[in-house]
Amino acid sequence: MPTDLNPSYPTPLYLTPFETGNQNQTTTWETCIPFYELLAARFPSVLRFFQIGVSDNGIPMHAGLVTPDGVFDREQLQREGRPVFFNNNGIHPGEPEGIDACMALVRDFCTQPERLAALGNTVFLFIPVYNVDGCLNRNDTSRVNQVGPESFGFRANGRNLDLNRDFVKCDTLAAQVFNRFFSEWSPDVMVDTHTSNGADYSYTMTLIHTQTDKLGGPLGTFLRETMVPAIYHDMEQRGWPTSPYVNPIKETPDDGIKHTLEVPRFSTGYAALHHTIGFMPETHMLKPFADRYSATRALVESVLGFTISHAAQIQAMRREAKLASSSIHHWPVHWKIDYARPTPTRFKGFKAVYSPSKLGNYMRLSYARNQPWEREIDFFDRCVEDVVVRAPRAYLIPQAWREVIERLQWNGVQMRRLESDQTLQVQTYRFQSVITRPDAYEGHMFHEDMTLSTQTETVQTRAGDWLVLLDQPNARFAVETLEPQAHDSFFRWGFFNSVLEKKENFSDYVFEDSAMEMLRDEPGLQAAFDQWKTQNPALISDQNAVLGFIFANGKRFEEPGWRRYPVFSLMTLPA
C-alpha cells in the first residue's frame, strides 16, 4: 500500500497505485477502498464515501459522492434539482482503467479547488468498484487478448455471472443493490467504463451510447445530434481521437460497423429505461494500459464537462420524456438495426491479412499495423421499431409472482394493491410456441422467440394483487419488462416458466376412450387432429404423442393457466 494512504502521512499528493507504479498496474480492492476512506476523512466537505450493500460473497459495496458545497443528502439534492453525473467502474474488473482513473479524478476534486468549483451545481456520483467479487478474484491470465495490466480482476462475480447482463433479471445481490441505488439517485448522465474485445485499429478509445432511436423524443435527438458529436470533437482536441465501438458487419471493419443494440441487460440499455443518457467507453485491448487509462479519464472528463454545461437542458428533456411516457398509446418493445440508413463515418483501420494457420487447416486473420488506412465506412447507428404493442391503462400482476414485483419496486415503479377480490375483464396473451436457447445463458434458459395470441378473458383477482398504472414516470420500465416480446422482458429471462408446464396428465389406457368422446363432441378438434396427423405422419404410431395432442388441444381437460401469460392488461381501470 502506498505510504500516502496512511492517515498519519501528511503528503498533499495522495498518489494512486497507478501513479506510483510503472504505468502498467491497477489498484486492488484492498487499496482502493482505504484510499477513498482517507480522502473522505481528510476532505469531509468535498467527498462522502459510504457502503451501499454487499456482494454475493458478502463483500461490502461502496459508492461516493462529490459536491462543491458539502451537501450530501440525496433528498435535499433532489429537492434542489441538482444535476447528477454518475460514473460506474469495475463491472468487469479485468477492464480496470476506469477504477484507477476515477481515483485520480476524485482526488483532484478534493485537492484542487478550481476543479471542484468547475462542477458548478452538478454532483459527481460514483461506484469505485461495482463487481467487488471479481475484483478480489485476481489473476494475470483470464484476459487472453488484452495487453496489460500486470494483474487484474475476473469478469464474473461470485456466482460466475456477468453483471453487465444482469441489470434486469437481477440474479445477483450486486445487481439488486445497483437497481435500488440507480433508481433512487436517477442520474441524468452515466458513464460505465470498459475495455473492448474485437478487431485491431488505430483508436485507443471507442464509444457506445444509449441507442438514440430507442431513447426517442427530444432527448434521443439531442444525444445523437448534439452531445455525441461534441464529445467526439472534444476527445479529438484532448489527443484521443474516438471511434464508435467497432462491431463489424462482417469479419473486419472494412465492410462497415454497426451500433450495438443496447438492450436493458446492458448498463446503457438499462439506463434508457430510466430516461438516463448512458455511455460505455471501450478502450482498445491491444493498446498500452497507460494509454487506456489516460483515454478513459479524458472521456469521463469530457462527458462530465458537457453534462455540466448542458445540465439544465438535459434535465428538462428527461422530465419531458418521463411525462410523455405516461401517456403513450403504443409502445415499441423490440428493435432491429436499420440497414437502410447508414451514416458515413471516417475510420482509421489496419489492413486485414489472411494467411494459412500453423495450427489447423484454415486461414487466420491478422492485422498489418504497418499498413494503416483511413477512409469512410458505413456506420449503421440507427434502429427501427420491430414490435409495437398497444399500451394498456394498467397491468395486473397476481401477488404470487413476487420476484417480478420486487424488481419493479427496486426500480421505482409505482404500484398499488387491490383492496378486495374482484372479477375483471382483461386482455391476455397465450403462448402458441416458445423458442428457447439450447444452452444456458447467464444462468437462464433464455427465450429467443415466441408466437402469441391475444384474447379477452374474465379473471378472478385477489385482494393484495398488484396494479401497475402506466400513468407514471416509470412507465417505460414497466412496459419493457412486462411485455413478453420486449428484448429483456421478465418472461424472456424465465420468470414465468411454470405457466409453460401442464400440471395434469393422463393414463393412456383410461384416456383413450375420453379422447374418442372429445373428438366427437368438441367442434374443430377432429379437424385439428386430422391436420396434425397429416403434418406428423411419423408420430401416428406413437400413442403418447397422439393422445398428448388431443389432451393438450381439447377443452374437456383444459387448464386455464396453461400457456397463459399471468400478467394481464387492463384497458379500463377497475372501480
N, C-alpha and C positions, 0 to 999 in steps of 0.2 A: 504494500500500500504506500503511495507517495506520502512523503512527510507532511505535506501541506494539508492532508486530511486529518491530521492530529489537531484537535481543537485548541491545544496549547501552543501550536506553532503560529507565529504572528505574520507569516507571509501574506501579502495582499494579492498574490497572483492566483492562487487556487488552481494550479495547473491540473489538467485532466490526465489520466493514464496515456491517452493518445499523444498528448503534447509532450509528456516526459519520456515517452518511449522512442522507438525507431521508426515511427510513422506506419508501421505495419502491425500494430497491436490494438486490440479493442478492450474496453474495460470488462471486468467481471461484475456480476450482480453484487457480490460481496464488497466491491469497491464503489460501485455506482451509487448504491443507496446511502451509505455513510457520507459520500460527497455532498449529496443534496441535503442530508440532515444537518451537516455542518454549515452549508450556505444558509439554510433556513434559520439556524440558531444565530449566525453572525449578522444576517440581514432580515430581521423579522418584519420590517415594514415593506419589504420587496417580495419575499417568497414565503408561501405557505406550502408545506410538504406534508402529505397525510396518507394513511392507509385507506384503500377503498374496498378491500376484500382479501380473499385468499384464493390461491390456485387449487387445482385438483390434487396436487401434492401437499397442500397445506402451507404453501409459501406466501408470505404477505405480498400483496399487490399495492402499488403506490401510484399517486398522482401528485402533480404540483401545480401551483397557480402563482403567476407573477402579475402584479398590478402596480401601476405607477403611483398610487396614492394610499396603499396599505389597506384597502377594502377587500376582504376575502370572503365575506358572507355571500353565498350563492343567491339567496333570495333578495338581498339588498342589491346586488349587482344586476339581477334581472329586473327589479323594480325600476332601477335607474336606466334600463335599456342599454346596458353596456355591451358592445360587440365582443364576441368570444371567438378567438382563434385557437384551434386545437391541434396539437402535434402528437401523434401516436408513434411509438417506436418499439422495435424489438418484437413485432408479431412473429417474425421469422428470425430468431437470434443468430442464425448463420449469415444474415444480411444486416450487419450491426452498425453500419456507419451513422445511421440516424441516432443511435444511442449515444455515441460519442459527440456528434455534432450538437445535440440538444444540451448535453452537459456544458459545453463551452458557451453556447448561446445564453443559457440561464445564468451562468457565472458572469457573463458580460453585463446582463441586465442588473445583476447585484452590484457590480464593481464599477460600472461606467454610467454615471448619471445621465449623460446625453443619450445613451441607448435606451435607458428606461423611460426618459421623457418622450422619446420618439414614439412610444406606444400610444401616446395620447389617451383616448378614452377606452382603448382596446385592452382586454385582458388576455394573457398568454397562458393557456391551459395545456398541460402535457401529461402523458404517461411515459415514464422513463424507459421501462421495460414491460411490455404487455405480457409476453409469454415467458414468465419467470421460470416455469418448469424447464422449458427448452434452453433458457439461458444458463441454467445450472448444469445441464447435460452437455458439458463442454468436450470438444474434440477438435481434431485438425484434419479430418478425413471425409466427412459426410458431404461437403460441397465439392464434388469431384470436378466440376467445370469452373471453379472460381479461383482467382488469383488473390491470396491473402484474405484476411489477416492470418497471423501465425496460428491462432486457435480461436474458436468461436462456439456459439451455442448450436443447438439442434433445432430443426424446423418444427417438429411436432411437440406437443405438450406432454404432460404426464400420462395421458391416455392414448398417446400416439395419434392425436387428431391435429389437423391443420386449423389453427384459429382463424385463418383467412378463408375458411369455408364454413365457419360456424356461427356467423352473425345472426342467422335466422333460426336455425334449429337449436342452437344453444345447448349442445350436449355437455359442454364443459362449464365448470364453475366460473372460469375466466370470462367466457362469453356472457354468462348471466350477469356477472359484475359489470361488464362493459355495457350491456344493454341498459341497465339501470343508470349507470354513470352518464352515458351519452344522452339518453332521453331527458335526464334531469338538467343537464347543462345546455342541451340543444345548441351546439356550436354553430356559428354562421359559416365557417370555413374549416376544413380539416385537411391536414397533410399526414399521410400514413407512409412511412419510409420503408423502402425495399431495395433489393438488388436483383437484376434480371438474370434469366437464362436465355439462350437462343443464339441468333446469328451474330456474326462479327461485323463491326462497322466502326466509324471513327469517333462517335459520340461517347462521352463518359456518362451523360445524363439523358435518359428518355423519360417520357411522362405519360401517365394515364390520368384521365379525369372523369368525373361523373358524366355519363352519357347525356349529351345536351338535349337530344330529342326526347329522351325519356324524362329528364328533369322538366322539360317543357316550359311554355309560357315565357314571360319576360326574363325570368331567372335563367332558363336554358339559353335563350338568345344572348343574354349578357355574357354568360360563361363562354359561349362559342365565339362571339364577335368582338368582345372587348377584353375579358380577363385573360383568356388563354393567349391571344396574340401579344398582350402586354407582358406577360410572364416570359414568353419566348424571346421577346426583344430584350427584356432586362437581363435574362440569362446570357444572351449574346454579349451584352455590354460588360457583364461580370467575368467574361472569359470562359464561359461554359456553354457553348452552343448546344441546344437541346433539340431532340427529335421526338415526335410521337413514339410511344412504345412500339418496338419493332415486332409485330405479329404478322409474318409473311403470309400472303395469299397462297403461295406455293412453297417451295423449299427455301428460297432466298429472297431478300428484299428487292431484288432486281425486277420482279414481276408485280410489285406493289405490296402494300401493307394495309391492314385493317384495324379498326378500333376494336378493342376487347368489349364484348357485351357485358357491361358492368352490372351483373345480376346481384341481388341482395345478399348472396352468400359472401361476397367480397366487400371490403370496407367501403369502397367508393359507391357501390350499388346500395349498400345498407344506408349510407349517408343520404342518398336520394330519397329513401322512404321517409326521412325526416326533413326533406327540403333543404338539406345542407349541401353546399358545394364541397366536393371531395377531390383530393389529388393523391395519386400514388406515384411518387418518383421511383424510378427503377434505374439505378446506376448499373453500368456495364460490368459484368462479372470478370472480364478479362483485363480491365484497367487496374492500375495500382490502387491499393487501398487508400493511400493518401489522397489520390485524385478523387476517388469516390466519396471520401469524407468531405473534401472541400466543395465538391459539386452539390452534395446533399445539403450542407449548411447554406450554400448560396441559394438553393431552391427554396428552402424553408424561409430564409430571409426575404426572398423575392415575393413569395406568396403572402407572407406576413405584411410586407410593406404595401402591397397592393390592397390587402384587406383593410389596413389602417386608413388609407387614403380614400377608400370607397365604401367604408363600413356602413354609413347611413343608407346608401343606395342598396347595398346587399340586404341589409335588414328589412328595408321597405319591401323589396321584392319577395323575400321569404314570407313576410306577413301576408302579402297579396296571394302568394302561392297556397298557403295554408287556408286562407279564406276561400279561394277558388275551389280547392279540393273538396270543401264541404258541400258544394252544390253541383258537382259534376254528374251528368246524367249517363254518360258512357265512359267506362274506364278501359284504357289499353292495359292489358295484363301480360302480354307476351310480345317480344320484339324480335326483329331479324335485321342483319346488316343490309343496307340499301346499296346494292352493287350498281345501280343506275346513276348514282350521284358521286363519282369520285372527286376528291379535292386534289389537284396537282400540288405536290409537295417537293421542295428541294431536299435532296438526300445525299449524304456523303457515305458511300459504301466502299467495300473492297471487292475485288474480282473474285467470283466463285470459281473454284478449281476442282475438277473431278479427276481422281486417279485411282488405279487399282488398289484395293486394300491388301495389306500384307497378312491380315488375319483370316480373311474369308474370300469367297468368290463373288465380290460385288465391288462397285465403285464408291469410294468415300468422298465426302465433301470436305473441302477446306477453303480458307480464305487467304488470298495473297495480299498481305498488308503493304507490300512494295508496289502494288498496282491499285492505288485508290481511284475511285471515280466519283463524280458529282454530277447529278442530273435530276430532272423532275421525274418522280414516280407517282403512281396513283395511290392516294390515301383514302380509304373508304371509312370515313368518320361519321357518317350519318346512318341512322337506323329508322325503320318504319314499323308501324303497328302490325302485328301478326294476328293477334287475338284481341277482340274488344268485347266487353260484356256490358250489359245494361246494369246500371247501378241500382241496387235496391234502396229502400229507405233505411233498412237496418238488417243486420244478421242476427239470427237467434242461435246461440250455442248452448246445447244441453250441458248442465253443470258437470256431467260425468267426464267431459273432455278437459280435465283440469290442466294438463300440460300445455295445451294450446292457450287456455285462459291466462295462465301465468305469463306466458311470453308476450301476450298482448298487454298485460298490466305492466310488465317491466319496461315497455316502450311507450308508456303514457297514453295508451288507447283508452278513451273514456267508455265505460260500460255501466249498465245498471242491471240489477236483478229483478226478475219478475216477482211480484209480491203474492201471487196466488196461482193455482193451477188454471190453465186456460186451454181451450181448443182453438187453434189458429189455422187459417188458410195460408199456406206458404208455397214458395217456388222451390223445387228440389232438383238436384242433379242425381242421375243414376249412371253408374259406370257400365258401359257396354263392353269395353275392353280396356285393359291397362297393360302397357309395355314397360317392363322393369329392367334396369341394368342387370346383366348376368352376374356381375361381381359386386362386392361391397364397395361403396364409395363413402368415405369419411364416416364409417360406422353404420351406414344405412343402405338398404336396397332401394336406390333412388328410382322413382317412376319417371321414365323419359317421355312417355306419351300416353294419351288416353283418348277414348271416344266417349262422349257424354250424350245423354238425352236429358231434356228438361221437361218437367211437368208440374202441374199444380196439385197439391195434396193437402189434406187436413191432418194435422198432427196434434198430439196431446202434449202440452208443455207442463212443467212442474214449477212450483214456487222455488225460487233460487236459481233457475236457469238464467242465462246472461243475454242481454240485449245490447248489441253494438250499433248505435245510431251513427250514420255516416255524415250527419250534420255536425262535424267536429274537425279541428285542425289536424288530427292524426288519422283521417280517413284513408289516406294513401297507404299507410302501414297496414291497416285492417284489410283493405281490398287486396293488396298484393300478397298477403299471407293466407287469406281465407278463400279466395277464388282458386279452385283446384288447378286451373290451367296456367296460372301465373308461374313465372320461371322458378321461383323458390318457395312455392306455397307449402304450407304445413302438410298438405296431402302428398305432394311430391316427395317430401322427406320421410313419409311413412307414419305420420302421427295418427292416421285413421285406418291403418291396415286391417284392423279387425273387422271393418264393415265389408271387406272383400271376402270374408270367410262365411260360408253357410254353416250354421251351427247344428242343424239336424241332418240326419242321413237316413237311408233306407236299408232294409234287408231285402235282397233281391227276390227270395222265394215268396215273400209276402207282397212286395210292391208290384210284382208282375201283373197281378190282377187289377190293382188300383191304376196302374199305368194304362191298361186297356180301357178302363172306365173313363179316365181323363181324356184320352184321345177321342172317345165317343161323345163326351159331354161338353168339352171346352171348345168354343169356337176358335178356329185358327190354329189350334195346337197340332192337329193332324197335318195340315198343310206345311207348317213349320218343320214338323218331324220328317215329312217326305222330302223337303228341300235339304234338310241336314243329311239324310241318307244318301241323296244324290251327290252331295258335296264331300261326303266322307265314306266312300264305299268300303274302305279297309276296316272301318270301325263297326260295321253292321254285325260282325261275328263276336264283338266284344260286349257281353251282357251288361257290364258295369257302365260302359260308355252309352249304350242305348237307353238304359233306364236312367242314367245320370242326366241325359239330355231332357227327357220327359219330366223328371223330378225338378230340374232347375228352371224349366220354362213353363211349367204348368201353374195353375192358380190354386189348386186344392191345398197344396202344402207350402204355399208362398210364405216367406219370411219378410215382413215389410221393411226391415232394416238392412237386408242383404243388398249390397252394392248401392245402397242409397247414401249419398254424402250427408253426414249428420249435422252439417251447418246449413241452416235454412235461410233463404232470402225472403224478407218481408217487403212487399210492395206497398202495403199500408201498415201503419203502426197500430198496435193493439190499444184498446181503450185503457 
